[in-house]
Amino acid sequence: MSCGKRIAKCLPTIVGPWLIGLYDTDRSVTRATQESLERVFPSEEKRNNLWRLYRSPIVDFCLNAIKKETVNSLSDERTTSPDDALAKHARVVGASILVVTKIIEDFSVKQSQTYDDALDNFIAEEKVWDLASHSDAFVRRAICRILVAALGYHIKALDMKVISAKLLASSPAIDQTGSASDYAKALASLTQRCPEVWTQHYTASGKKSSSRRLQQFLKKGSQGGPPAFWVHIGSMMSNVPSELLTLEQHDDAAEKEAPSENQSQLMLRAILSALRNRNEPSMNLAAGWTTYLSVFERVQGLLADESTRCQHLRDFILPIVTQYIKPSQEGSDWSVAKTYQTQLILCVKAFLLVWNGAKEILHDQWVKLSEQLVEDIKTSLPEQSRDHLKSQNFISEEALRWFSLEGGVLKEDDSESIRALFEITSSSILTTAIESIRSRNGKPSSATATLVAALQLAPQLLYGNAELESLIYRFIQKDGPNLLLSPSVPYFFTLLDLLHGKLDVDQPYQAGLRSLKNAPESPAKSRALTSLLSSPFPAKGGNTELLQSLMNDVLESAISGDESYWNLVQIALQNSAAPVGLIDSLLANLAANLEMDDKVLGSLTGLNIAVKSNNGALKIFGSSSGGAKLLSRLFFLGESSDEDIAQRAKALSSVIQGLMSGQDGADRGMQPLVEIIHDGLNTPTASSLS
């Protein structure tokens, strides 16, 4: 490396084979080449000059490697196996193409004022494009890359008849595993720059038409490639000549005599076939179905016959909407994605495609689907049935999909015609749900879930519609409180939360609390209390006296020995949306019960739960006068003759003092201690003198 001047005259000969090492598939070769270049040409500027000054020798070497080198000329068949020889040849030609690709990408026509003859000769060489059907994916990817670069460099230097023959007539038929995405990107660029490559430049005597070749490629899907494959396909399909999508093309005389097929249908079926292929990666489905809808939209715009357009919508788009609302095994081919949000986005687009093209068809289907949902709500399995929960979940999910789609559609198109359809069908669904709740005493929780879905997902449909608003409000006022002791209780508090601020819901809330307080102990009451104490609504529910009274009853039962109630206490403490007064009342009661000998152990249990569940509230409570009394009692109990009580009290007092020490960034731990001493001196009691 130290004899740079002596080898300078040899650079035109050695620079080509030297640089192709940068693109070798063997990483050790790539690394060695990079290191040697950096030693000989230490600056970036010098390395760039090397590429620029020796551009022609580099390109000539690469072209010679492709035109003249063969599998046998690069390897000795006596020492190299056929597979290794083939792999070596692929490495050489693939790397040669990538070297020229870099030169093309870096070449500036503006700076040079002209095109480069060596580059023009390279991209015009038919043997280069013969490699488009090479068995090695590395070579195929290299060809795709150089095509994209060449289209941006000098499209006129390309022989489009050769490009069409090699990339459109031959390549679609081969296995594109490992190169499908690059191939799709190349086709997208080629179609955008020269759409005529599919028509007037396409010559495939005795072979399939360009349309059939395209369908053949589309049927294979991404062949294991990334989602970008479908993005490139969408770009390509937006630019292919319209005759590929509409005109009837026949491949031979026999086919001409056969009944003609609709090319647009064949193209759509080709994409559907790919998306339904079990080998298509699930992560590609969202991009694939998005492309399918965009292709359909373009095809639809090219059809002049209205009856054909309507039939297309019925056959190729409407099943997507139907399968989303009412999934079935028979329609599983129309399931568009795995994730809920992606499904919704695609189905909203599908809905609007049908609506804008064939309102009558979608109107009839939507009414039919609403009638099926109504029937499902009416006939949901009773509580005694073994599959009761499965039935309720199924209907709840169906309602969720229904109103999510209506809400999504209204965000995109809030026209009077769509709103009128939704109001008719939704009114029927909600009326049936309310009637089912009333007649079966709230036991079909799916019916209440339907109301929640409507308010959560399609509020713009309900608010502003006097009839639907009145329907919901009358139900909440009259029947809402009765839901507290039914399986629908979790949805009752969600409904109140959703309606708060829009309708007056305090009256049914307070009525519900009264009925809950007066209800005898039962699993249903426990379930209702769990839903109440975990809900965010109580903080919005106005007067908390009834709620505090209920909580006091729960705490009393827990302290008295019914350990099942501690779970409710924990739920209340962990609810970050619980009213502040409720938590303060709870902690004050726990502190007060420490004064009663028969409730000390229960109160210590409750305080331990408070430390684990909501130490922030306990920290605030500790700085109050109630906190000082709590610590005073804990200090007293720390000297108890009962070892269990003494240990638990000492542990709790230590934890609370620790919480107090860091409050507001200052040491507040001494404040309650000072208050305890002050109170003990001024108003001594038996506990303070112990």
Residue pairs with C-beta under 8 A, 6 or more apart in sequence:
1 36
1 39
1 40
4 40
7 14
11 50
11 54
12 54
12 57
13 57
15 50
15 54
15 57
15 58
15 61
16 57
16 58
16 60
16 61
16 62
16 65
16 99
17 61
18 33
18 36
18 37
19 33
19 51
19 58
19 99
20 62
20 65
20 92
20 95
20 96
20 98
20 99
21 29
21 30
21 32
21 33
21 95
22 30
22 33
22 34
22 37
22 95
22 99
23 30
23 94
23 95
23 98
23 99
24 30
24 33
24 91
24 95
25 91
25 94
25 95
25 138
26 91
37 47
37 50
38 47
41 47
41 50
51 58
51 102
51 103
51 106
55 103
55 107
55 116
55 118
55 119
56 116
56 117
56 118
58 99
58 100
58 103
59 100
59 103
59 116
59 118
59 119
59 121
59 122
60 118
61 96
62 96
62 97
62 99
62 100
62 122
63 96
63 100
63 118
63 121
63 122
63 125
63 128
65 92
65 93
65 96
66 93
66 96
66 97
66 125
66 127
66 128
66 131
67 125
67 127
69 89
69 92
69 93
70 89
71 82
71 85
71 86
71 88
71 89
72 85
74 85
74 88
74 89
74 92
75 84
75 85
75 88
75 89
77 85
80 88
86 135
86 136
87 136
90 134
90 135
90 136
90 138
90 139
91 138
93 131
93 134
93 139
93 142
94 136
94 138
94 139
94 141
94 142
95 142
97 128
97 131
97 139
97 142
97 143
97 145
97 146
98 142
98 145
98 146
100 119
100 122
100 146
101 142
101 145
101 146
101 149
103 119
104 119
104 123
104 146
104 149
104 150
104 153
105 149
107 116
107 119
107 153
109 115
109 153
109 154
115 153
115 154
115 157
119 153
119 154
119 157
120 154
120 157
122 128
123 146
123 150
123 153
123 154
123 157
123 158
124 157
124 158
124 159
126 159
126 162
126 166
128 143
128 146
129 143
129 162
129 163
129 166
129 167
130 166
131 139
131 140
131 142
131 143
132 140
132 143
132 144
132 166
132 167
132 170
132 171
133 140
133 166
133 170
133 171
133 174
134 140
134 143
137 176
137 177
137 178
137 179
138 178
140 171
140 176
140 178
140 179
140 182
140 183
141 178
141 179
141 182
143 186
144 179
144 182
144 183
144 185
144 186
145 182
145 186
147 163
147 167
147 186
147 189
147 190
148 185
148 186
148 189
150 157
150 158
151 158
151 189
151 190
151 193
151 194
155 193
155 194
160 194
160 196
160 197
160 201
161 201
161 203
163 190
163 197
163 201
164 197
164 198
164 201
164 202
164 203
164 210
165 202
165 203
165 204
167 186
167 187
167 190
168 187
168 197
168 198
168 202
168 210
168 213
168 214
169 202
169 203
169 204
169 207
169 208
169 210
169 213
171 183
171 217
172 213
172 214
172 216
172 217
173 213
173 216
175 223
176 183
176 217
176 220
176 223
177 223
177 224
178 224
180 220
180 221
180 222
180 223
180 224
180 225
180 229
181 222
181 225
181 226
181 228
181 229
181 232
184 225
184 229
184 232
184 233
184 236
185 228
185 232
187 232
187 236
188 232
188 233
188 235
188 236
188 239
190 197
191 197
191 198
191 236
191 239
191 240
192 235
192 236
192 239
194 201
195 239
195 240
195 241
196 241
198 210
198 214
198 240
198 241
198 244
199 210
199 241
199 243
199 244
202 210
204 210
204 213
206 252
207 213
207 251
208 216
208 251
209 249
209 250
209 251
210 244
210 249
211 244
211 245
211 247
211 249
211 263
211 266
211 267
212 249
212 251
214 240
214 244
214 267
214 270
215 266
215 267
215 270
216 270
218 233
218 267
218 270
218 271
218 273
218 274
219 270
219 273
219 274
220 274
221 229
221 274
221 275
221 277
221 279
221 280
221 284
221 288
222 229
222 230
222 274
222 280
222 281
222 284
222 288
223 279
224 279
224 281
225 284
226 284
227 283
227 284
227 286
227 287
227 288
228 287
229 284
229 287
230 284
230 287
230 288
230 290
230 291
231 287
231 291
233 271
233 291
234 290
234 291
234 294
234 295
237 291
237 294
237 295
237 298
238 294
238 298
242 302
244 263
244 267
245 263
245 264
245 267
245 298
245 299
245 302
246 263
246 264
246 299
246 302
246 303
247 263
248 260
248 261
248 262
248 263
249 263
250 256
250 260
262 308
264 299
264 302
264 303
264 312
265 312
265 315
265 316
267 295
267 299
268 292
268 295
268 296
268 299
268 312
268 316
271 288
271 291
271 292
271 295
272 292
272 316
272 333
274 280
274 288
275 285
275 288
275 289
275 292
276 333
280 288
282 338
285 336
285 337
285 338
286 336
286 337
286 339
286 342
286 346
289 336
289 337
289 346
290 346
293 317
293 346
293 349
293 350
293 353
296 312
296 316
296 317
296 353
297 353
299 312
300 309
300 312
300 313
300 353
300 357
303 309
303 312
309 357
309 358
310 357
310 358
310 361
313 353
313 354
313 357
313 358
313 361
314 358
314 361
317 350
317 353
317 354
318 350
318 354
318 361
318 362
318 365
319 331
319 334
320 334
320 336
320 346
320 347
320 350
321 347
321 350
321 351
321 354
321 362
321 365
321 405
322 331
322 334
322 365
322 369
323 331
323 332
323 334
323 335
323 336
324 336
324 343
324 347
324 401
324 405
325 369
325 373
325 398
325 401
325 402
325 405
326 369
326 372
326 398
327 335
335 343
336 342
336 343
336 346
336 347
336 350
337 343
337 346
344 404
344 405
344 408
345 408
347 405
347 408
348 405
348 408
348 409
348 411
348 412
351 362
351 405
351 409
352 409
352 412
352 413
354 361
354 362
355 362
355 409
355 413
355 418
359 417
363 421
366 421
366 425
367 421
367 424
367 425
369 402
370 402
370 425
370 426
370 428
370 429
371 428
373 395
373 398
373 399
373 402
373 429
374 428
374 429
374 432
376 394
376 395
376 398
377 395
377 429
377 432
377 433
377 436
377 444
377 446
377 447
377 450
378 432
378 436
380 391
380 392
380 395
380 436
380 444
380 446
380 447
381 387
381 388
381 390
381 391
381 392
382 388
382 440
382 443
383 443
383 487
385 391
391 446
392 444
392 445
392 446
392 449
392 487
393 446
394 446
395 444
395 446
395 447
395 449
395 450
396 445
396 446
396 449
396 450
396 453
399 429
399 433
399 446
399 449
399 450
399 453
399 454
400 449
400 453
400 457
402 429
402 453
403 426
403 453
403 454
403 456
403 457
403 458
403 461
404 453
404 457
404 458
406 422
406 426
406 457
406 458
406 461
407 457
407 458
407 459
407 460
407 461
409 418
409 422
410 418
410 419
410 422
410 458
410 460
410 461
411 460
414 460
419 461
422 458
422 461
423 461
423 465
423 467
423 468
426 454
426 458
426 461
426 462
426 468
427 467
427 468
427 471
429 450
429 454
430 450
430 451
430 454
430 468
430 471
430 472
431 471
432 447
433 447
433 448
433 450
433 451
434 447
434 451
434 471
434 475
434 479
436 444
436 447
437 444
437 447
437 448
437 475
437 479
437 483
437 488
438 479
440 447
441 482
441 486
442 448
442 482
442 483
442 485
442 486
442 487
442 488
442 489
443 486
443 487
443 488
444 488
445 486
445 487
445 488
445 490
445 491
447 488
448 483
448 488
448 491
448 492
448 495
449 491
451 472
451 475
451 491
451 495
452 491
452 494
452 495
452 498
454 461
454 462
455 462
455 472
455 495
455 498
455 499
456 498
459 498
461 468
462 468
462 469
462 472
463 469
463 502
469 503
472 499
472 503
473 499
473 503
476 495
476 496
476 499
476 503
476 505
476 508
477 507
477 508
480 492
480 495
480 496
480 505
480 508
480 511
480 512
481 508
481 511
481 512
481 514
481 515
482 515
483 489
483 491
483 492
483 512
484 492
484 512
484 515
484 516
484 519
484 528
484 532
485 515
485 516
485 519
485 522
485 524
485 525
485 528
486 524
487 527
489 524
489 527
489 528
489 531
490 531
492 512
492 531
493 531
493 532
493 535
493 537
494 535
494 537
496 505
496 508
496 509
496 537
496 541
497 535
497 536
497 537
497 540
499 505
500 537
500 540
506 541
506 542
506 543
509 537
509 541
509 542
510 541
510 542
510 543
510 546
513 532
513 546
513 547
513 550
514 546
516 525
516 528
516 529
516 532
516 550
517 546
517 549
517 550
517 553
519 525
519 528
526 564
526 568
529 550
529 554
529 568
530 567
530 568
530 571
532 538
532 547
532 550
533 551
533 568
533 571
533 572
533 575
533 578
534 571
534 575
535 575
535 577
536 575
536 577
538 544
538 547
538 577
538 578
538 579
538 582
539 577
539 578
539 579
541 547
541 579
544 579
544 581
544 582
547 579
547 582
548 581
548 582
548 585
551 572
551 582
551 585
551 586
552 585
552 589
554 565
554 568
554 569
554 572
555 565
555 569
555 586
555 589
555 590
555 606
557 565
558 565
558 566
558 568
558 569
558 602
558 605
558 606
559 593
559 599
559 602
559 603
559 605
559 606
560 599
560 602
561 602
566 605
566 606
566 609
569 586
569 606
569 609
570 609
570 613
572 578
572 582
572 583
572 586
573 583
573 586
573 609
573 610
573 613
573 614
573 617
574 613
574 614
583 614
583 617
584 617
584 621
584 626
586 610
587 610
587 617
587 618
587 621
587 626
587 630
588 621
588 626
590 603
590 606
590 607
590 610
591 603
591 626
591 629
591 630
591 633
593 599
593 600
593 602
593 603
593 606
594 600
594 603
594 604
594 630
594 633
594 634
594 637
595 633
600 637
600 645
601 644
601 645
604 637
604 645
604 648
604 649
604 652
607 618
607 630
607 652
608 648
608 652
610 617
610 618
611 618
611 652
611 655
611 656
615 655
615 659
618 656
618 659
619 659
619 660
619 663
621 627
621 630
622 630
622 631
622 656
622 659
622 660
622 672
623 660
623 663
623 668
623 671
623 672
625 675
627 656
627 660
627 672
628 672
628 675
628 676
628 679
630 656
631 653
631 656
631 657
631 672
631 673
631 676
632 676
632 679
632 680
632 687
632 688
633 687
634 649
634 650
634 652
634 653
634 656
635 649
635 653
635 676
636 649
636 687
636 688
636 690
637 645
637 646
637 649
638 646
638 649
638 650
638 653
639 646
639 690
640 646
640 649
657 669
657 672
657 673
658 669
660 668
660 669
660 671
660 672
661 667
661 668
661 669
676 688
679 688
680 688
680 689
